[in-house]
Amino acid sequence: MLIGILSDSHGHARPVRAAVALFDRLGVEHIVHCGDIGGTDVLEELVGRRCTLVWGNTDFPAGGILAFAQAAGLPTPQPGPVQLSLDGKSIAVFHGHERGFEVACVSWEGDYLLHGHTHERRDERIGRTRIVNPGALHRARPKTVATLDTTPDELVFHEITTHGLY
């Protein structure tokens, strides 16, 4: 299964639009946003797609993001960690600011731990767990996302540009 991973969009829809277009071209089956969504414009780019969303440290659940997600039929963003199973793989999704995140990095016994927060790409194995940070779509040079193909356990980072996007 091909999973698209993005994080730290901070309300900037254009790079999310570019990332989703890339995911569509590559045949991504599920998108994971690792937090700091930042606004309804970002969520609008995810409407109609299978996705998992976690709250980041700059997201405010009481605001319009929650109401928009519910009205648009998107899954409600959750505080990390969110645990899911995709293609028979166990995945934990954090933003990276949560209490217990650092402990989870060394103690989670699942297949993948996905996170954002640092705005820096990460691909590291601790024990049997692969820890992935896709980078960021705001305040990062370059702006990056990642795709993870769970069958061959293949991770690819992709640079995102917004030239020519409306």
TIMIVEX-796112 format. One record per residue: chain; x, y negated, z of N, C-alpha, C in turn; residue number from 0. Coordinates in pm, 1 decimal. Example, Ala and Ser with C-alpha at 12.3 -4.5 7.8 and 13.67 -1.06 7.14 Angstrom:
# residues 2
<kegu "A",<1319.0,569.0,780.0>,<1230.0,450.0,780.0>,<1320.0,330.0,780.0>,0>
<kegu "A",<1285.0,225.0,708.0>,<1367.0,106.0,714.0>,<1290.0,-3.0,787.0>,1>
This chain:
# residues 166
<kegu "A",<84.1,117.6,0.0>,<0.0,0.0,0.0>,<88.4,-123.7,0.0>,0>
<kegu "A",<52.9,-218.7,-83.1>,<129.0,-342.9,-91.0>,<61.0,-449.3,-4.4>,1>
<kegu "A",<136.2,-500.6,91.7>,<86.8,-600.7,187.4>,<158.6,-732.4,159.5>,2>
<kegu "A",<83.1,-841.1,153.4>,<140.1,-974.5,140.7>,<147.2,-1037.8,277.6>,3>
<kegu "A",<262.1,-1092.4,311.8>,<282.5,-1149.8,445.2>,<321.5,-1296.0,429.5>,4>
<kegu "A",<250.8,-1383.1,501.3>,<285.0,-1525.2,500.1>,<267.0,-1580.8,640.2>,5>
<kegu "A",<323.6,-1699.2,661.9>,<316.1,-1760.0,794.2>,<344.3,-1909.2,785.7>,6>
<kegu "A",<305.5,-1976.9,890.6>,<343.0,-2117.5,912.5>,<309.5,-2207.1,793.8>,7>
<kegu "A",<183.7,-2203.3,754.1>,<138.5,-2291.3,646.2>,<101.9,-2430.3,698.0>,8>
<kegu "A",<70.6,-2441.4,825.8>,<45.2,-2570.5,891.2>,<-50.9,-2659.8,812.7>,9>
<kegu "A",<-154.8,-2599.6,756.8>,<-258.0,-2676.6,688.5>,<-228.2,-2713.0,544.5>,10>
<kegu "A",<-115.9,-2670.5,491.5>,<-77.2,-2704.6,354.8>,<-125.1,-2595.3,259.0>,11>
<kegu "A",<-231.9,-2625.1,186.3>,<-297.0,-2525.7,101.2>,<-221.1,-2496.4,-27.7>,12>
<kegu "A",<-150.3,-2594.2,-84.2>,<-84.0,-2571.5,-213.8>,<15.0,-2455.5,-210.2>,13>
<kegu "A",<104.6,-2448.6,-111.6>,<193.9,-2331.9,-111.9>,<120.3,-2201.0,-83.5>,14>
<kegu "A",<12.0,-2207.4,-7.2>,<-67.5,-2086.5,15.9>,<-132.9,-2043.7,-115.5>,15>
<kegu "A",<-184.6,-2139.0,-191.7>,<-243.9,-2109.1,-322.6>,<-140.2,-2040.8,-412.5>,16>
<kegu "A",<-18.7,-2092.7,-413.3>,<87.2,-2032.8,-494.6>,<121.1,-1891.8,-445.7>,17>
<kegu "A",<125.0,-1874.0,-313.8>,<154.9,-1742.5,-257.1>,<45.4,-1642.7,-291.9>,18>
<kegu "A",<-80.0,-1683.6,-280.1>,<-191.4,-1594.3,-310.9>,<-192.7,-1560.0,-459.6>,19>
<kegu "A",<-161.0,-1655.2,-545.5>,<-151.6,-1626.9,-688.6>,<-43.4,-1521.9,-715.4>,20>
<kegu "A",<70.1,-1534.8,-648.6>,<176.8,-1434.9,-660.6>,<127.3,-1299.4,-611.6>,21>
<kegu "A",<63.2,-1297.9,-495.1>,<11.1,-1172.2,-440.9>,<-86.7,-1107.9,-538.9>,22>
<kegu "A",<-172.1,-1188.1,-599.7>,<-267.0,-1134.8,-698.0>,<-193.4,-1072.1,-815.8>,23>
<kegu "A",<-91.4,-1141.2,-867.6>,<-14.1,-1087.6,-981.4>,<54.0,-955.9,-946.1>,24>
<kegu "A",<98.7,-943.8,-821.1>,<171.9,-824.0,-779.1>,<80.1,-709.7,-736.9>,25>
<kegu "A",<-48.4,-736.8,-720.7>,<-142.1,-632.2,-679.6>,<-148.6,-609.9,-529.8>,26>
<kegu "A",<-124.1,-713.7,-451.5>,<-133.2,-703.0,-305.1>,<-274.9,-661.3,-266.6>,27>
<kegu "A",<-283.0,-564.7,-174.1>,<-412.7,-511.9,-131.1>,<-460.2,-571.2,1.1>,28>
<kegu "A",<-371.3,-625.6,79.2>,<-406.2,-682.0,210.3>,<-308.3,-794.9,239.7>,29>
<kegu "A",<-360.6,-908.3,287.4>,<-276.2,-1023.1,322.9>,<-276.3,-1039.9,474.0>,30>
<kegu "A",<-159.2,-1063.5,531.0>,<-144.7,-1092.4,673.4>,<-88.8,-1232.9,687.4>,31>
<kegu "A",<-162.6,-1319.0,758.2>,<-112.7,-1453.7,790.8>,<-71.9,-1450.6,937.2>,32>
<kegu "A",<57.0,-1472.8,963.0>,<114.0,-1459.9,1096.7>,<103.9,-1587.5,1180.1>,33>
<kegu "A",<8.3,-1672.3,1152.6>,<-20.9,-1784.6,1241.1>,<33.5,-1918.6,1197.4>,34>
<kegu "A",<-10.2,-2021.4,1271.8>,<4.6,-2162.0,1234.1>,<-61.4,-2183.5,1098.3>,35>
<kegu "A",<-187.4,-2142.7,1094.5>,<-271.8,-2156.6,975.4>,<-287.9,-2304.7,944.5>,36>
<kegu "A",<-336.2,-2379.0,1042.3>,<-336.4,-2524.1,1032.7>,<-458.3,-2590.9,974.6>,37>
<kegu "A",<-551.2,-2517.5,915.8>,<-669.0,-2585.5,864.0>,<-753.7,-2500.4,773.5>,38>
<kegu "A",<-873.4,-2549.6,748.9>,<-968.9,-2475.8,667.2>,<-926.2,-2468.5,520.9>,39>
<kegu "A",<-848.9,-2566.2,472.9>,<-802.0,-2561.3,333.6>,<-717.8,-2436.0,308.4>,40>
<kegu "A",<-640.1,-2397.5,408.7>,<-559.2,-2275.6,397.1>,<-649.7,-2152.9,392.4>,41>
<kegu "A",<-748.0,-2148.8,482.6>,<-839.2,-2034.4,485.1>,<-917.0,-2022.1,354.7>,42>
<kegu "A",<-950.5,-2134.6,294.7>,<-1024.9,-2133.0,169.4>,<-950.7,-2054.0,61.1>,43>
<kegu "A",<-817.5,-2058.1,64.1>,<-736.8,-1983.8,-34.0>,<-743.5,-1833.1,-12.2>,44>
<kegu "A",<-787.9,-1789.8,106.4>,<-791.8,-1647.0,139.4>,<-929.9,-1585.2,124.6>,45>
<kegu "A",<-1030.5,-1667.1,97.8>,<-1167.5,-1617.8,86.6>,<-1175.5,-1509.9,-21.7>,46>
<kegu "A",<-1245.3,-1401.7,11.3>,<-1265.0,-1293.1,-83.5>,<-1155.0,-1189.3,-83.9>,47>
<kegu "A",<-1056.7,-1206.0,1.7>,<-944.8,-1111.3,6.6>,<-943.6,-1038.5,140.6>,48>
<kegu "A",<-895.6,-914.7,137.9>,<-876.1,-841.6,264.5>,<-759.1,-906.9,335.9>,49>
<kegu "A",<-782.2,-946.4,460.2>,<-672.8,-1011.8,532.2>,<-686.4,-994.6,682.8>,50>
<kegu "A",<-575.4,-1020.3,748.2>,<-565.8,-1024.0,893.7>,<-504.1,-1158.1,928.5>,51>
<kegu "A",<-561.0,-1224.9,1029.8>,<-516.9,-1358.9,1067.3>,<-490.3,-1364.8,1216.9>,52>
<kegu "A",<-377.5,-1422.6,1255.5>,<-351.7,-1446.6,1397.7>,<-335.5,-1596.5,1421.7>,53>
<kegu "A",<-368.7,-1638.4,1543.3>,<-350.2,-1777.3,1583.4>,<-203.1,-1804.3,1608.8>,54>
<kegu "A",<-157.0,-1921.2,1568.6>,<-22.6,-1966.8,1601.8>,<-28.8,-2067.5,1714.6>,55>
<kegu "A",<85.6,-2115.0,1757.4>,<89.4,-2209.3,1869.0>,<34.5,-2346.9,1833.5>,56>
<kegu "A",<17.0,-2378.2,1703.8>,<-41.1,-2507.2,1666.5>,<-185.8,-2493.6,1619.2>,57>
<kegu "A",<-241.5,-2374.1,1625.0>,<-380.6,-2353.1,1587.0>,<-470.2,-2371.2,1709.2>,58>
<kegu "A",<-588.9,-2425.0,1685.9>,<-682.6,-2450.1,1794.9>,<-813.5,-2379.3,1764.1>,59>
<kegu "A",<-837.5,-2264.8,1829.1>,<-955.3,-2183.6,1799.5>,<-1088.4,-2257.8,1813.0>,60>
<kegu "A",<-1095.5,-2357.8,1896.5>,<-1222.7,-2427.4,1916.8>,<-1256.0,-2521.0,1800.7>,61>
<kegu "A",<-1162.6,-2544.6,1713.3>,<-1184.5,-2638.3,1603.8>,<-1256.4,-2576.3,1486.4>,62>
<kegu "A",<-1248.4,-2643.1,1373.2>,<-1320.3,-2601.7,1253.9>,<-1270.6,-2474.1,1190.4>,63>
<kegu "A",<-1149.9,-2431.0,1222.4>,<-1095.0,-2309.6,1161.3>,<-1183.3,-2188.9,1193.4>,64>
<kegu "A",<-1221.5,-2174.9,1318.4>,<-1302.1,-2060.8,1360.1>,<-1437.5,-2061.5,1290.2>,65>
<kegu "A",<-1505.1,-2174.4,1290.8>,<-1636.7,-2184.4,1226.8>,<-1626.0,-2159.0,1076.7>,66>
<kegu "A",<-1522.7,-2212.6,1012.9>,<-1505.5,-2192.0,869.2>,<-1482.1,-2044.9,838.7>,67>
<kegu "A",<-1394.1,-1980.0,914.7>,<-1365.0,-1837.7,892.1>,<-1493.0,-1755.9,902.1>,68>
<kegu "A",<-1572.1,-1782.1,1004.5>,<-1696.1,-1707.1,1022.2>,<-1792.5,-1732.7,907.0>,69>
<kegu "A",<-1809.3,-1859.2,867.1>,<-1902.4,-1894.3,760.0>,<-1857.0,-1838.6,624.6>,70>
<kegu "A",<-1725.5,-1829.1,604.2>,<-1670.5,-1783.1,476.0>,<-1658.1,-1631.6,467.7>,71>
<kegu "A",<-1691.4,-1561.5,576.0>,<-1681.7,-1416.3,575.0>,<-1540.4,-1364.0,594.0>,72>
<kegu "A",<-1451.0,-1450.9,641.5>,<-1314.7,-1407.3,671.0>,<-1310.2,-1345.2,809.5>,73>
<kegu "A",<-1212.9,-1259.9,835.1>,<-1199.4,-1208.8,971.1>,<-1163.8,-1324.3,1064.8>,74>
<kegu "A",<-1215.0,-1318.8,1184.0>,<-1185.0,-1422.7,1281.9>,<-1038.1,-1413.8,1320.8>,75>
<kegu "A",<-964.2,-1524.3,1311.0>,<-825.6,-1519.8,1359.7>,<-823.5,-1478.3,1506.8>,76>
<kegu "A",<-724.1,-1401.4,1543.2>,<-712.1,-1348.9,1679.1>,<-579.9,-1392.8,1740.2>,77>
<kegu "A",<-574.8,-1401.2,1872.9>,<-444.1,-1423.5,1935.0>,<-359.4,-1297.3,1918.1>,78>
<kegu "A",<-228.4,-1315.3,1900.0>,<-140.7,-1200.0,1885.5>,<-118.7,-1133.0,2020.0>,79>
<kegu "A",<-91.2,-1006.2,2023.1>,<-75.2,-922.3,1904.7>,<-206.7,-863.9,1855.2>,80>
<kegu "A",<-215.8,-854.6,1725.0>,<-324.1,-781.4,1660.6>,<-263.0,-651.0,1612.4>,81>
<kegu "A",<-326.4,-542.0,1645.3>,<-275.9,-412.3,1600.2>,<-368.1,-359.7,1491.3>,82>
<kegu "A",<-308.9,-311.8,1384.3>,<-387.6,-255.0,1277.2>,<-316.1,-135.7,1217.5>,83>
<kegu "A",<-392.4,-59.9,1144.4>,<-338.1,55.5,1073.6>,<-371.1,38.1,926.2>,84>
<kegu "A",<-267.8,35.7,844.9>,<-283.9,25.3,700.2>,<-200.2,134.1,636.0>,85>
<kegu "A",<-260.7,210.1,548.4>,<-191.0,316.7,477.4>,<-125.5,414.4,574.9>,86>
<kegu "A",<-191.0,435.6,690.8>,<-137.3,528.0,790.0>,<-20.3,473.2,870.3>,87>
<kegu "A",<11.4,346.7,852.7>,<122.1,284.2,925.6>,<65.8,197.6,1038.7>,88>
<kegu "A",<132.5,201.2,1153.1>,<90.6,118.1,1266.6>,<164.5,-14.9,1259.9>,89>
<kegu "A",<87.2,-123.5,1268.9>,<141.1,-257.5,1250.6>,<94.6,-346.4,1365.2>,90>
<kegu "A",<186.0,-421.0,1422.6>,<153.0,-522.8,1521.9>,<182.5,-658.5,1458.8>,91>
<kegu "A",<88.5,-752.1,1474.3>,<106.0,-885.4,1417.5>,<103.0,-987.0,1530.3>,92>
<kegu "A",<209.3,-1062.8,1539.7>,<223.5,-1172.1,1636.1>,<243.3,-1301.0,1558.0>,93>
<kegu "A",<231.0,-1414.1,1627.5>,<285.3,-1536.8,1569.3>,<432.8,-1543.6,1605.6>,94>
<kegu "A",<463.8,-1517.3,1731.2>,<603.0,-1517.4,1776.3>,<625.0,-1604.4,1898.3>,95>
<kegu "A",<522.5,-1676.7,1941.2>,<533.7,-1762.2,2059.0>,<470.5,-1697.1,2182.4>,96>
<kegu "A",<403.3,-1585.2,2163.4>,<325.8,-1524.0,2269.9>,<414.4,-1468.0,2381.4>,97>
<kegu "A",<359.8,-1472.8,2501.1>,<426.0,-1406.2,2613.6>,<431.7,-1257.9,2579.7>,98>
<kegu "A",<543.2,-1198.0,2596.8>,<559.1,-1056.1,2567.9>,<609.9,-1026.5,2428.0>,99>
<kegu "A",<624.0,-1130.6,2344.9>,<670.4,-1106.2,2208.2>,<811.0,-1046.9,2206.4>,100>
<kegu "A",<903.0,-1106.5,2278.4>,<1042.3,-1057.2,2278.2>,<1050.9,-914.9,2331.2>,101>
<kegu "A",<971.6,-884.4,2433.0>,<969.2,-747.5,2486.1>,<913.9,-652.1,2380.6>,102>
<kegu "A",<808.9,-694.8,2310.5>,<750.5,-609.9,2206.5>,<852.0,-579.9,2096.1>,103>
<kegu "A",<937.4,-675.7,2066.6>,<1038.2,-653.7,1961.4>,<1129.9,-536.8,1993.0>,104>
<kegu "A",<1153.7,-509.7,2118.3>,<1242.7,-399.3,2154.0>,<1167.7,-276.8,2205.9>,105>
<kegu "A",<1036.2,-290.9,2231.2>,<964.4,-177.8,2289.1>,<849.5,-124.0,2202.0>,106>
<kegu "A",<804.4,-200.1,2102.4>,<695.4,-152.5,2015.8>,<742.1,-27.5,1944.4>,107>
<kegu "A",<660.0,74.0,1944.6>,<697.8,200.5,1883.5>,<620.8,228.8,1756.0>,108>
<kegu "A",<568.4,123.4,1695.6>,<497.0,138.9,1569.6>,<591.5,127.0,1451.7>,109>
<kegu "A",<533.2,125.7,1334.3>,<612.5,119.7,1211.5>,<662.9,-21.6,1182.3>,110>
<kegu "A",<572.7,-121.7,1198.8>,<608.9,-259.5,1163.2>,<561.7,-357.2,1269.5>,111>
<kegu "A",<641.3,-458.7,1293.5>,<602.9,-572.8,1375.1>,<624.2,-696.3,1287.3>,112>
<kegu "A",<515.2,-766.5,1259.5>,<519.7,-884.0,1172.3>,<501.8,-1008.7,1257.2>,113>
<kegu "A",<577.5,-1114.9,1222.9>,<564.6,-1239.1,1299.5>,<609.5,-1357.4,1216.5>,114>
<kegu "A",<581.9,-1475.3,1267.9>,<624.8,-1601.3,1207.7>,<695.6,-1684.7,1312.7>,115>
<kegu "A",<656.8,-1811.2,1324.8>,<696.5,-1906.1,1427.7>,<833.5,-1971.0,1407.5>,116>
<kegu "A",<935.0,-1895.6,1372.6>,<1070.2,-1952.1,1364.9>,<1097.8,-2021.3,1231.9>,117>
<kegu "A",<1012.7,-1998.7,1132.4>,<1030.4,-2052.2,996.6>,<1154.7,-1994.4,929.0>,118>
<kegu "A",<1202.5,-1881.2,978.6>,<1321.2,-1816.9,921.5>,<1289.8,-1671.8,887.0>,119>
<kegu "A",<1334.3,-1630.9,768.2>,<1313.7,-1492.6,726.5>,<1384.2,-1396.7,822.4>,120>
<kegu "A",<1322.3,-1280.6,836.9>,<1382.3,-1177.3,922.5>,<1344.5,-1040.6,868.5>,121>
<kegu "A",<1442.1,-953.6,864.1>,<1420.6,-813.0,830.7>,<1519.5,-734.9,915.6>,122>
<kegu "A",<1467.6,-675.1,1021.3>,<1553.9,-609.1,1119.6>,<1486.4,-481.7,1168.0>,123>
<kegu "A",<1565.9,-380.7,1192.3>,<1513.8,-257.2,1251.4>,<1562.8,-246.5,1394.3>,124>
<kegu "A",<1467.3,-220.1,1481.4>,<1500.6,-188.7,1620.2>,<1431.5,-56.6,1648.9>,125>
<kegu "A",<1512.3,47.8,1668.9>,<1455.3,181.4,1680.9>,<1389.2,218.3,1550.0>,126>
<kegu "A",<1266.1,266.0,1556.1>,<1195.4,304.7,1433.6>,<1114.0,190.0,1375.1>,127>
<kegu "A",<1112.5,76.1,1443.8>,<1027.0,-35.2,1402.1>,<1101.2,-133.6,1312.9>,128>
<kegu "A",<1036.2,-170.6,1204.0>,<1089.8,-274.0,1115.7>,<1022.0,-405.0,1153.3>,129>
<kegu "A",<1103.1,-504.9,1188.3>,<1052.8,-636.0,1229.5>,<1069.3,-732.1,1112.7>,130>
<kegu "A",<958.3,-795.9,1074.4>,<957.6,-880.4,954.9>,<899.2,-1017.7,986.0>,131>
<kegu "A",<972.5,-1120.4,948.7>,<922.7,-1258.0,946.1>,<935.0,-1301.5,800.4>,132>
<kegu "A",<822.4,-1341.7,737.7>,<829.1,-1376.6,595.9>,<893.5,-1511.6,567.2>,133>
<kegu "A",<927.8,-1586.2,671.6>,<973.5,-1723.3,653.3>,<854.3,-1814.8,671.4>,134>
<kegu "A",<852.7,-1928.0,604.8>,<744.9,-2025.0,626.0>,<707.2,-2094.6,495.6>,135>
<kegu "A",<584.6,-2148.4,495.5>,<536.4,-2225.2,380.9>,<533.5,-2374.2,409.6>,136>
<kegu "A",<585.3,-2414.4,523.9>,<595.4,-2555.9,559.3>,<721.4,-2573.6,643.1>,137>
<kegu "A",<786.5,-2686.8,623.9>,<912.0,-2716.8,694.0>,<1013.0,-2603.3,680.9>,138>
<kegu "A",<1029.8,-2557.7,558.8>,<1128.8,-2453.0,530.0>,<1183.5,-2476.9,390.3>,139>
<kegu "A",<1311.0,-2453.2,374.7>,<1375.1,-2459.6,243.5>,<1462.2,-2336.4,229.5>,140>
<kegu "A",<1429.4,-2248.1,142.1>,<1311.9,-2250.1,56.0>,<1188.5,-2202.3,131.2>,141>
<kegu "A",<1071.1,-2230.6,74.5>,<945.5,-2177.3,126.1>,<938.7,-2031.6,80.1>,142>
<kegu "A",<907.2,-1941.3,173.0>,<906.0,-1799.5,137.6>,<786.6,-1725.5,197.2>,143>
<kegu "A",<751.7,-1617.8,130.5>,<657.3,-1517.9,178.6>,<724.2,-1383.0,152.9>,144>
<kegu "A",<656.2,-1275.8,192.8>,<713.1,-1143.0,170.3>,<604.7,-1047.1,122.9>,145>
<kegu "A",<647.4,-945.0,52.7>,<560.5,-831.4,22.7>,<626.2,-707.4,81.6>,146>
<kegu "A",<541.0,-624.0,137.3>,<586.4,-499.8,198.5>,<509.4,-385.4,135.1>,147>
<kegu "A",<580.8,-297.3,67.9>,<519.6,-177.9,12.3>,<544.6,-66.5,112.6>,148>
<kegu "A",<436.6,-22.8,178.4>,<452.8,72.3,288.9>,<492.5,212.0,243.0>,149>
<kegu "A",<460.7,249.1,119.7>,<490.7,385.1,76.0>,<642.0,408.8,66.7>,150>
<kegu "A",<716.2,323.4,-5.9>,<861.8,342.3,-5.5>,<931.8,260.4,103.7>,151>
<kegu "A",<854.3,188.3,188.1>,<910.8,100.9,292.0>,<1001.8,-4.0,228.8>,152>
<kegu "A",<948.4,-73.7,128.2>,<1025.0,-172.5,52.9>,<974.9,-313.4,84.4>,153>
<kegu "A",<1066.4,-399.5,128.6>,<1034.2,-538.6,162.0>,<1103.7,-630.1,62.1>,154>
<kegu "A",<1026.9,-727.1,8.5>,<1083.1,-825.1,-83.0>,<1040.7,-963.3,-36.7>,155>
<kegu "A",<1136.6,-1055.4,-26.2>,<1107.2,-1195.9,3.1>,<1090.7,-1269.0,-129.8>,156>
<kegu "A",<994.6,-1360.8,-134.2>,<964.9,-1435.7,-256.0>,<968.1,-1584.8,-224.7>,157>
<kegu "A",<1041.0,-1660.7,-306.3>,<1039.8,-1806.3,-293.0>,<913.3,-1860.1,-357.5>,158>
<kegu "A",<853.8,-1958.1,-293.2>,<729.0,-2017.4,-340.8>,<754.8,-2161.4,-382.3>,159>
<kegu "A",<713.8,-2193.0,-504.2>,<719.7,-2331.3,-550.6>,<577.9,-2375.0,-584.4>,160>
<kegu "A",<554.1,-2504.1,-576.8>,<420.1,-2555.5,-603.2>,<418.5,-2644.4,-727.5>,161>
<kegu "A",<523.5,-2641.3,-806.2>,<526.6,-2721.0,-929.3>,<415.5,-2677.0,-1022.5>,162>
<kegu "A",<342.7,-2770.4,-1076.1>,<237.9,-2741.2,-1172.3>,<108.1,-2695.4,-1112.4>,163>
<kegu "A",<100.2,-2687.1,-979.1>,<-25.4,-2646.0,-916.5>,<-114.2,-2766.9,-897.1>,164>
<kegu "A",<-241.3,-2748.0,-908.5>,<-338.3,-2854.8,-885.6>,<-359.7,-2875.7,-738.7>,165>
